[in-house]
């Protein structure tokens, strides 16, 4: 991430109804608990327009709610061209979305696009698996991975913000 400060973060998956809204909610929750002093704009988006305007998947909402995280007000949107300049950090949930984001972004912004799981180096997975076609356990696994990565991200952001 370098030494520049991060003020705006965008979380991205394919349709913006499972992983990226969950990442947005989890990060917002962890940030409020561990580093409320950090003023960070947070959003999520999808690389595809399958679900624009729709709320997160009901299973994502239910799994997050059990952990005290409310996703119900979020609505899916697609990544826009201006997002690449606006956000300081764009975090993809997997390699496919990472590659798609880098394909669309001007080369000058490629350094801003990273994998969410880079912030959870001890995790067994480098990507957040898409739970859409699986059962309830997949949504719990997504939350576990995203909570670990969110804690790592908050820790890194706190060190960057220190004078």
N, CA, C and O of each residue as an XYZ file, in Angstrom:
652
protein
N       0.818     -1.188      0.000
C       0.000      0.000      0.000
C       0.862      1.251      0.000
O       0.363      2.344     -0.270
N       2.109      1.114      0.290
C       2.978      2.277      0.300
C       2.742      3.136      1.527
O       2.161      2.693      2.518
N       3.203      4.375      1.440
C       3.088      5.261      2.603
C       1.910      6.218      2.501
O       1.595      6.917      3.464
N       1.263      6.258      1.355
C       0.136      7.179      1.239
C      -1.030      6.678      2.089
O      -1.198      5.475      2.292
N      -1.810      7.600      2.567
C      -2.916      7.205      3.432
C      -4.098      6.729      2.589
O      -4.287      7.150      1.447
N      -4.870      5.854      3.181
C      -6.044      5.307      2.520
C      -7.279      5.954      3.139
O      -7.512      5.844      4.343
N      -8.054      6.618      2.318
C      -9.270      7.295      2.785
C     -10.537      6.649      2.225
O     -11.620      6.796      2.790
N     -10.389      5.926      1.101
C     -11.549      5.342      0.426
C     -11.228      3.917     -0.017
O     -10.209      3.671     -0.662
N     -12.120      2.974      0.341
C     -11.917      1.566     -0.004
C     -13.158      1.026     -0.688
O     -14.281      1.262     -0.242
N     -12.942      0.292     -1.781
C     -14.020     -0.362     -2.522
C     -13.775     -1.867     -2.511
O     -12.692     -2.329     -2.868
N     -14.789     -2.628     -2.098
C     -14.718     -4.089     -2.085
C     -15.458     -4.609     -3.313
O     -16.566     -4.158     -3.604
N     -14.849     -5.565     -4.043
C     -15.439     -6.031     -5.299
C     -15.505     -7.547     -5.414
O     -14.565     -8.263     -5.071
N     -16.658     -8.013     -5.912
C     -16.808     -9.400     -6.334
C     -17.524     -9.361     -7.675
O     -17.532     -8.323     -8.336
N     -18.121    -10.461     -8.085
C     -18.732    -10.505     -9.403
C     -20.070     -9.760     -9.453
O     -20.227     -8.835    -10.250
N     -21.036    -10.149     -8.615
C     -22.370     -9.573     -8.727
C     -22.735     -8.575     -7.654
O     -23.778     -7.927     -7.745
N     -21.898     -8.434     -6.636
C     -22.111     -7.491     -5.536
C     -23.361     -7.816     -4.715
O     -24.075     -6.917     -4.269
N     -23.620     -9.138     -4.518
C     -24.727     -9.516     -3.635
C     -24.303    -10.489     -2.534
O     -25.080    -10.728     -1.609
N     -23.104    -11.054     -2.603
C     -22.665    -11.988     -1.557
C     -21.375    -11.509     -0.889
O     -21.393    -10.983      0.224
N     -20.264    -11.701     -1.586
C     -18.963    -11.450     -0.954
C     -18.641     -9.987     -0.719
O     -18.262     -9.620      0.393
N     -18.778     -9.140     -1.730
C     -18.351     -7.746     -1.539
C     -19.262     -6.956     -0.597
O     -18.742     -6.149      0.174
N     -20.596     -7.135     -0.609
C     -21.364     -6.424      0.414
C     -21.066     -6.963      1.812
O     -21.094     -6.220      2.793
N     -20.781     -8.267      1.893
C     -20.401     -8.835      3.191
C     -19.075     -8.233      3.641
O     -18.914     -7.899      4.815
N     -18.124     -8.094      2.719
C     -16.833     -7.475      3.051
C     -17.036     -6.036      3.510
O     -16.407     -5.594      4.471
N     -17.910     -5.309      2.830
C     -18.198     -3.926      3.220
C     -18.755     -3.880      4.642
O     -18.299     -3.089      5.467
N     -19.733     -4.721      4.919
C     -20.343     -4.746      6.244
C     -19.389     -5.191      7.333
O     -19.339     -4.592      8.407
N     -18.629     -6.244      7.056
C     -17.661     -6.755      8.038
C     -16.596     -5.703      8.310
O     -16.256     -5.452      9.466
N     -16.063     -5.082      7.256
C     -15.015     -4.083      7.458
C     -15.555     -2.889      8.246
O     -14.882     -2.381      9.143
N     -16.750     -2.447      7.917
C     -17.371     -1.324      8.641
C     -17.486     -1.669     10.130
O     -17.210     -0.835     10.992
N     -17.894     -2.902     10.418
C     -18.068     -3.389     11.796
C     -16.725     -3.448     12.535
O     -16.612     -2.953     13.656
N     -15.720     -4.048     11.913
C     -14.392     -4.174     12.527
C     -13.761     -2.792     12.713
O     -13.135     -2.529     13.739
N     -13.922     -1.925     11.740
C     -13.379     -0.569     11.827
C     -13.995      0.177     13.007
O     -13.284      0.834     13.768
N     -15.312      0.079     13.162
C     -15.997      0.756     14.266
C     -15.528      0.225     15.621
O     -15.419      0.983     16.585
N     -15.256     -1.063     15.690
C     -14.811     -1.670     16.949
C     -13.353     -1.366     17.270
O     -13.015     -1.064     18.415
N     -12.484     -1.448     16.255
C     -11.044     -1.418     16.508
C     -10.366     -0.095     16.186
O      -9.311      0.206     16.744
N     -10.942      0.688     15.309
C     -10.273      1.936     14.909
C     -11.295      2.997     14.501
O     -11.278      3.478     13.368
N     -12.187      3.359     15.434
C     -13.221      4.333     15.064
C     -12.651      5.702     14.686
O     -13.338      6.520     14.074
N     -11.397      5.942     15.054
C     -10.768      7.227     14.726
C     -10.433      7.347     13.237
O     -10.242      8.456     12.738
N     -10.360      6.227     12.527
C     -10.029      6.264     11.106
C     -11.271      6.658     10.308
O     -12.310      6.001     10.384
N     -11.147      7.716      9.561
C     -12.252      8.192      8.729
C     -12.070      7.617      7.329
O     -11.276      8.127      6.538
N     -12.813      6.546      7.027
C     -12.650      5.875      5.745
C     -14.000      5.709      5.074
O     -14.955      5.226      5.683
N     -14.069      6.113      3.814
C     -15.266      5.906      2.997
C     -15.222      4.470      2.490
O     -14.202      4.017      1.969
N     -16.338      3.757      2.646
C     -16.381      2.337      2.304
C     -17.551      2.092      1.362
O     -18.641      2.625      1.566
N     -17.322      1.279      0.322
C     -18.394      0.904     -0.595
C     -18.060     -0.468     -1.173
O     -16.973     -1.003     -0.952
N     -19.004     -1.022     -1.909
C     -18.769     -2.285     -2.604
C     -19.421     -2.207     -3.975
O     -20.334     -1.414     -4.201
N     -18.936     -3.044     -4.885
C     -19.455     -3.064     -6.252
C     -19.129     -4.408     -6.885
O     -18.310     -5.174     -6.376
N     -19.784     -4.673     -7.999
C     -19.543     -5.907     -8.740
C     -18.886     -5.622    -10.075
O     -18.996     -4.522    -10.616
N     -18.202     -6.626    -10.597
C     -17.588     -6.479    -11.917
C     -18.607     -6.743    -13.026
O     -18.352     -6.435    -14.190
N     -19.762     -7.312    -12.668
C     -20.817     -7.602    -13.637
C     -22.136     -6.965    -13.169
O     -22.312     -6.668    -11.988
N     -23.043     -6.767    -14.111
C     -24.277     -6.036    -13.814
C     -25.479     -6.941    -13.539
O     -26.620     -6.509    -13.703
N     -25.247     -8.166    -13.132
C     -26.324     -9.137    -12.932
C     -27.401     -8.687    -11.944
O     -28.578     -8.988    -12.140
N     -27.019     -7.976    -10.896
C     -27.940     -7.710     -9.792
C     -28.055     -6.232     -9.416
O     -28.439     -5.920     -8.289
N     -27.734     -5.322    -10.326
C     -27.724     -3.892    -10.016
C     -29.052     -3.479     -9.367
O     -30.131     -3.768     -9.883
N     -28.942     -2.795     -8.223
C     -30.104     -2.302     -7.500
C     -30.689     -3.293     -6.507
O     -31.554     -2.929     -5.710
N     -30.233     -4.535     -6.540
C     -30.770     -5.564     -5.647
C     -30.062     -5.534     -4.291
O     -28.900     -5.137     -4.198
N     -30.771     -5.957     -3.243
C     -30.119     -6.088     -1.935
C     -29.186     -7.296     -1.943
O     -29.246     -8.112     -2.863
N     -28.330     -7.421     -0.941
C     -27.495     -8.620     -0.850
C     -28.357     -9.882     -0.773
O     -29.525     -9.828     -0.386
N     -27.773    -11.001     -1.141
C     -28.431    -12.305     -1.057
C     -28.979    -12.488      0.361
O     -28.304    -12.160      1.336
N     -30.188    -13.005      0.472
C     -30.835    -13.164      1.787
C     -29.994    -14.020      2.730
O     -30.022    -13.823      3.944
N     -29.247    -14.972      2.168
C     -28.386    -15.824      3.003
C     -27.200    -15.034      3.552
O     -26.765    -15.274      4.678
N     -26.676    -14.092      2.764
C     -25.599    -13.212      3.242
C     -26.117    -12.315      4.353
O     -25.458    -12.128      5.376
N     -27.305    -11.762      4.142
C     -27.908    -10.882      5.154
C     -28.118    -11.645      6.456
O     -27.798    -11.141      7.533
N     -28.659    -12.868      6.360
C     -28.957    -13.657      7.557
C     -27.681    -14.062      8.299
O     -27.616    -13.961      9.524
N     -26.675    -14.517      7.564
C     -25.415    -14.943      8.197
C     -24.737    -13.762      8.885
O     -24.244    -13.895     10.005
N     -24.708    -12.608      8.220
C     -24.092    -11.414      8.807
C     -24.874    -10.953     10.037
O     -24.282    -10.562     11.043
N     -26.189    -10.998      9.954
C     -27.041    -10.550     11.065
C     -26.758    -11.361     12.324
O     -26.771    -10.822     13.431
N     -26.501    -12.671     12.152
C     -26.190    -13.519     13.307
C     -24.908    -13.068     14.007
O     -24.678    -13.402     15.169
N     -24.086    -12.318     13.301
C     -22.834    -11.805     13.884
C     -22.941    -10.319     14.218
O     -21.935     -9.670     14.504
N     -24.146     -9.789     14.183
C     -24.355     -8.395     14.550
C     -24.027     -7.399     13.462
O     -23.771     -6.230     13.751
N     -24.030     -7.840     12.214
C     -23.699     -6.971     11.085
C     -24.924     -6.846     10.183
O     -25.483     -7.850      9.742
N     -25.337     -5.604      9.911
C     -26.533     -5.357      9.109
C     -26.153     -5.013      7.671
O     -25.509     -3.994      7.418
N     -26.552     -5.862      6.741
C     -26.293     -5.624      5.314
C     -27.559     -5.206      4.572
O     -27.505     -4.937      3.371
N     -28.686     -5.147      5.256
C     -29.988     -5.023      4.597
C     -30.168     -3.743      3.783
O     -30.965     -3.720      2.845
N     -29.453     -2.693      4.120
C     -29.629     -1.424      3.396
C     -28.748     -1.312      2.152
O     -28.918     -0.384      1.361
N     -27.818     -2.236      1.970
C     -26.907     -2.169      0.825
C     -27.630     -2.549     -0.462
O     -28.573     -3.340     -0.439
N     -27.189     -1.988     -1.575
C     -27.745     -2.307     -2.885
C     -26.600     -2.517     -3.871
O     -25.599     -1.800     -3.847
N     -26.767     -3.505     -4.730
C     -25.713     -3.853     -5.688
C     -25.543     -2.759     -6.732
O     -26.500     -2.123     -7.174
N     -24.301     -2.572     -7.098
C     -23.974     -1.676     -8.211
C     -22.786     -2.268     -8.951
O     -22.102     -3.156     -8.442
N     -22.554     -1.776    -10.134
C     -21.417     -2.244    -10.922
C     -20.268     -1.250    -10.775
O     -20.492     -0.049    -10.625
N     -19.058     -1.751    -10.819
C     -17.877     -0.891    -10.779
C     -17.958      0.094    -11.946
O     -18.221     -0.293    -13.084
N     -17.730      1.361    -11.644
C     -17.767      2.415    -12.665
C     -16.344      2.857    -12.992
O     -15.440      2.709    -12.171
N     -16.152      3.389    -14.172
C     -14.820      3.827    -14.612
C     -14.201      4.811    -13.618
O     -12.997      4.763    -13.366
N     -15.022      5.704    -13.052
C     -14.485      6.711    -12.121
C     -14.049      6.119    -10.782
O     -13.310      6.761    -10.036
N     -14.499      4.905    -10.470
C     -14.097      4.267     -9.209
C     -12.585      4.064     -9.126
O     -12.009      4.135     -8.040
N     -11.950      3.815    -10.250
C     -10.517      3.526    -10.231
C      -9.688      4.719     -9.764
O      -8.646      4.534     -9.136
N     -10.127      5.922    -10.058
C      -9.439      7.125     -9.593
C      -9.915      7.532     -8.202
O      -9.137      8.070     -7.414
N     -11.184      7.281     -7.895
C     -11.774      7.733     -6.631
C     -11.273      6.942     -5.423
O     -10.962      7.527     -4.385
N     -11.194      5.624     -5.550
C     -10.835      4.784     -4.399
C      -9.332      4.595     -4.298
O      -8.647      4.382     -5.298
N      -8.829      4.677     -3.063
C      -7.404      4.493     -2.801
C      -7.029      3.022     -2.811
O      -5.889      2.661     -3.107
N      -7.991      2.182     -2.488
C      -7.758      0.741     -2.408
C      -9.002      0.034     -2.925
O     -10.112      0.285     -2.456
N      -8.806     -0.848     -3.889
C      -9.901     -1.636     -4.457
C      -9.554     -3.092     -4.204
O      -8.564     -3.604     -4.727
N     -10.377     -3.758     -3.397
C     -10.061     -5.103     -2.947
C     -10.979     -6.137     -3.590
O     -12.186     -6.161     -3.346
N     -10.381     -6.985     -4.410
C     -11.105     -8.047     -5.106
C     -11.185     -9.282     -4.210
O     -10.283     -9.550     -3.416
N     -12.276    -10.023     -4.350
C     -12.484    -11.209     -3.533
C     -11.770    -12.436     -4.081
O     -11.538    -13.397     -3.347
N     -11.414    -12.415     -5.379
C     -10.718    -13.562     -5.971
C      -9.897    -13.114     -7.178
O      -9.974    -11.963     -7.607
N      -9.110    -14.048     -7.716
C      -8.221    -13.751     -8.843
C      -8.988    -13.326    -10.096
O      -8.554    -12.418    -10.804
N     -10.126    -13.975    -10.379
C     -10.893    -13.621    -11.581
C     -11.326    -12.159    -11.541
O     -11.194    -11.438    -12.530
N     -11.841    -11.729    -10.396
C     -12.275    -10.335    -10.286
C     -11.089     -9.381    -10.235
O     -11.179     -8.260    -10.736
N      -9.987     -9.804     -9.640
C      -8.762     -9.001     -9.642
C      -8.322     -8.736    -11.085
O      -8.036     -7.598    -11.458
N      -8.272     -9.792    -11.881
C      -7.855     -9.647    -13.278
C      -8.834     -8.777    -14.070
O      -8.415     -7.960    -14.890
N     -10.128     -8.952    -13.829
C     -11.134     -8.148    -14.522
C     -11.004     -6.668    -14.155
O     -11.101     -5.799    -15.022
N     -10.787     -6.387    -12.877
C     -10.622     -4.995    -12.441
C      -9.375     -4.384    -13.071
O      -9.409     -3.245    -13.535
N      -8.275     -5.135    -13.091
C      -7.044     -4.618    -13.695
C      -7.189     -4.437    -15.199
O      -6.589     -3.531    -15.778
N      -7.981     -5.293    -15.831
C      -8.219     -5.162    -17.268
C      -8.950     -3.854    -17.567
O      -8.663     -3.201    -18.570
N      -9.879     -3.472    -16.716
C     -10.684     -2.265    -16.938
C      -9.998     -0.974    -16.486
O     -10.262      0.100    -17.027
N      -9.129     -1.087    -15.506
C      -8.533      0.109    -14.907
C      -7.391      0.657    -15.751
O      -6.649     -0.107    -16.368
N      -7.248      1.980    -15.779
C      -6.041      2.550    -16.389
C      -4.816      2.033    -15.635
O      -4.865      1.859    -14.417
N      -3.734      1.790    -16.342
C      -2.522      1.217    -15.746
C      -2.044      2.001    -14.526
O      -1.507      1.416    -13.585
N      -2.233      3.306    -14.534
C      -1.785      4.144    -13.418
C      -2.454      3.754    -12.095
O      -1.923      4.052    -11.026
N      -3.607      3.094    -12.158
C      -4.348      2.723    -10.949
C      -4.205      1.245    -10.561
O      -4.810      0.812     -9.580
N      -3.428      0.477    -11.303
C      -3.303     -0.960    -11.022
C      -2.794     -1.244     -9.612
O      -3.190     -2.240     -9.007
N      -1.932     -0.395     -9.083
C      -1.384     -0.615     -7.735
C      -2.458     -0.556     -6.653
O      -2.271     -1.102     -5.565
N      -3.562      0.093     -6.935
C      -4.657      0.217     -5.960
C      -5.493     -1.058     -5.862
O      -6.231     -1.244     -4.895
N      -5.380     -1.923     -6.846
C      -6.228     -3.107     -6.942
C      -5.476     -4.314     -6.380
O      -4.435     -4.718     -6.899
N      -6.028     -4.873     -5.314
C      -5.372     -5.991     -4.626
C      -6.408     -7.028     -4.218
O      -7.612     -6.818     -4.371
N      -5.926     -8.138     -3.702
C      -6.822     -9.168     -3.175
C      -7.127     -8.884     -1.712
O      -6.226     -8.540     -0.946
N      -8.361     -9.020     -1.326
C      -8.763     -8.837      0.072
C      -7.964     -9.737      0.999
O      -7.558     -9.316      2.082
N      -7.737    -10.972      0.577
C      -7.091    -11.944      1.459
C      -5.587    -11.697      1.653
O      -4.947    -12.401      2.434
N      -5.023    -10.716      0.959
C      -3.637    -10.326      1.233
C      -3.495     -9.833      2.672
O      -2.405     -9.860      3.242
N      -4.600     -9.385      3.248
C      -4.571     -8.842      4.600
C      -4.804     -9.914      5.665
O      -4.890     -9.616      6.856
N      -4.902    -11.153      5.220
C      -5.030    -12.297      6.133
C      -3.986    -13.334      5.738
O      -4.330    -14.413      5.256
N      -2.696    -13.003      5.946
C      -1.634    -13.887      5.453
C      -1.638    -15.296      6.061
O      -1.101    -16.227      5.461
N      -2.236    -15.457      7.238
C      -2.248    -16.788      7.844
C      -3.437    -17.632      7.383
O      -3.529    -18.809      7.729
N      -4.342    -17.046      6.611
C      -5.516    -17.784      6.129
C      -5.089    -18.851      5.123
O      -4.103    -18.690      4.403
N      -5.839    -19.923      5.090
C      -5.529    -21.031      4.187
C      -5.813    -20.680      2.731
O      -5.260    -21.303      1.825
N      -6.667    -19.691      2.501
C      -7.092    -19.348      1.149
C      -6.607    -17.964      0.739
O      -6.539    -17.050      1.561
N      -6.271    -17.820     -0.541
C      -5.895    -16.509     -1.083
C      -7.110    -15.810     -1.688
O      -7.037    -14.647     -2.085
N      -8.228    -16.536     -1.752
C      -9.441    -15.918     -2.296
C     -10.626    -16.228     -1.385
O     -10.605    -17.167     -0.589
N     -11.657    -15.402     -1.534
C     -12.904    -15.609     -0.799
C     -13.827    -16.368     -1.754
O     -14.243    -15.818     -2.774
N     -14.152    -17.625     -1.435
C     -14.964    -18.423     -2.361
C     -16.391    -17.891     -2.480
O     -16.965    -17.403     -1.506
N     -16.948    -17.991     -3.667
C     -18.316    -17.533     -3.906
C     -19.289    -18.543     -3.297
O     -19.315    -19.703     -3.708
N     -20.098    -18.103     -2.308
C     -21.007    -19.043     -1.644
C     -22.358    -19.197     -2.348
O     -23.206    -19.962     -1.890
N     -22.562    -18.484     -3.446
C     -23.885    -18.359     -4.060
C     -24.551    -19.704     -4.359
O     -25.738    -19.876     -4.080
N     -23.814    -20.646     -4.917
C     -24.421    -21.917     -5.326
C     -24.297    -23.009     -4.278
O     -24.678    -24.152     -4.532
N     -23.771    -22.680     -3.101
C     -23.594    -23.676     -2.047
C     -24.607    -23.528     -0.935
O     -25.620    -22.844     -1.080
N     -24.319    -24.175      0.169
C     -25.208    -24.139      1.321
C     -24.823    -23.063      2.313
O     -23.948    -22.236      2.057
N     -25.497    -23.092      3.452
C     -25.316    -22.073      4.493
C     -23.881    -21.998      4.997
O     -23.400    -20.916      5.336
N     -23.190    -23.138      5.049
C     -21.819    -23.146      5.559
C     -20.895    -22.255      4.738
O     -19.952    -21.676      5.277
N     -21.157    -22.142      3.448
C     -20.341    -21.284      2.595
C     -20.398    -19.827      3.015
O     -19.396    -19.115      2.945
N     -21.567    -19.383      3.450
C     -21.719    -17.992      3.887
C     -20.992    -17.751      5.209
O     -20.467    -16.664      5.448
N     -20.965    -18.773      6.061
C     -20.215    -18.677      7.327
C     -18.710    -18.632      7.045
O     -17.976    -17.879      7.685
N     -18.259    -19.439      6.088
C     -16.844    -19.439      5.720
C     -16.426    -18.077      5.170
O     -15.351    -17.571      5.493
N     -17.284    -17.490      4.337
C     -17.015    -16.154      3.791
C     -16.854    -15.153      4.935
O     -15.921    -14.350      4.931
N     -17.744    -15.199      5.896
C     -17.650    -14.292      7.045
C     -16.362    -14.519      7.837
O     -15.702    -13.556      8.226
N     -16.003    -15.766      8.077
C     -14.765    -16.067      8.811
C     -13.550    -15.475      8.091
O     -12.707    -14.824      8.710
N     -13.470    -15.707      6.783
C     -12.337    -15.201      5.997
C     -12.316    -13.673      5.989
O     -11.266    -13.058      6.171
N     -13.475    -13.073      5.780
C     -13.536    -11.615      5.698
C     -13.268    -10.947      7.037
O     -12.687     -9.863      7.077
N     -13.681    -11.575      8.135
C     -13.364    -11.008      9.453
C     -11.861    -11.015      9.694
O     -11.311    -10.048     10.221
N     -11.194    -12.100      9.311
C      -9.744    -12.166      9.487
C      -9.041    -11.122      8.619
O      -8.139    -10.425      9.083
N      -9.461    -11.020      7.359
C      -8.850    -10.046      6.454
C      -9.156     -8.610      6.903
O      -8.291     -7.739      6.812
N     -10.356     -8.362      7.378
C     -10.728     -7.013      7.839
C      -9.878     -6.599      9.032
O      -9.445     -5.450      9.116
N      -9.635     -7.523      9.954
C      -8.768     -7.200     11.098
C      -7.349     -6.872     10.635
O      -6.724     -5.943     11.147
N      -6.846     -7.633      9.672
C      -5.521     -7.355      9.125
C      -5.466     -6.023      8.408
O      -4.486     -5.287      8.525
N      -6.513     -5.711      7.669
C      -6.576     -4.448      6.944
C      -6.626     -3.274      7.919
O      -5.916     -2.286      7.732
N      -7.448     -3.372      8.946
C      -7.532     -2.300      9.949
C      -6.174     -2.105     10.620
O      -5.739     -0.972     10.825
N      -5.510     -3.195     10.959
C      -4.189     -3.085     11.591
C      -3.207     -2.365     10.677
O      -2.445     -1.514     11.136
N      -3.217     -2.694      9.393
C      -2.303     -2.031      8.451
C      -2.663     -0.554      8.285
O      -1.776      0.297      8.222
N      -3.948     -0.253      8.215
C      -4.377      1.138      8.067
C      -3.982      1.969      9.291
O      -3.592      3.130      9.162
N      -4.083      1.380     10.451
C      -3.691      2.110     11.693
C      -2.204      2.444     11.649
O      -1.811      3.540     12.049
N      -1.370      1.520     11.172
C       0.070      1.820     11.122
C       0.365      2.902     10.086
O       1.271      3.714     10.276
N      -0.393      2.918      8.996
C      -0.194      3.956      7.972
C      -0.630      5.328      8.455
O      -0.075      6.338      8.024
N      -1.616      5.382      9.344
C      -2.155      6.656      9.797
C      -1.344      7.272     10.938
O      -1.525      8.443     11.271
N      -0.454      6.485     11.531
C       0.341      7.029     12.648
C       1.279      8.111     12.153
O       1.869      7.982     11.081
N       1.422      9.186     12.933
C       2.317     10.278     12.515
C       3.779      9.844     12.606
O       4.676     10.628     12.296
